[in-house]
Amino acid sequence: MLSRPRARTILVNGALREGEPLIPLPSFEILVLLTFPSPSTRVKSTERVEAIYPLLKDVALSPDMSGGSNAMKQMFTFALRSARKGIVTGNLVLAEEATSIAIWCVLQFINTYK
């Protein structure tokens, strides 16, 4: 499916299914934790998750995010919690990714955070 030239665009632009996101926040949280485990728990399958993560992240962070500002606040809160977890556990890759998600949330919905 992803070998088709427009697959990424179609998935990102059509990231909502009848008002529901294709990747709900709880599923995205699991995806982030699987993609960025602590260095001591990395396994071979982590590489496969890392390969598909950029596309799934784009779909989950679609600008047309279901729930609007409420969903964005939940994503922002998740990102901050994950950044803190990454710092506390020494998983700087997780902390960096979560921080970038939090910044993206603020930039997309800047009026939400006034």
Secondary structure, 3 states (H helix, E strand, C coil): CCCCCCHHHHHHHCCEECCEECCCHHHHHHHHHHHCCCHHHCCHHHHHHHHHHHHHHHHHCCCCCCCHHHHHHHHHHHHHHHHHHHHHHCCHHHHHHHHHHHHHHHHHCHHHHC
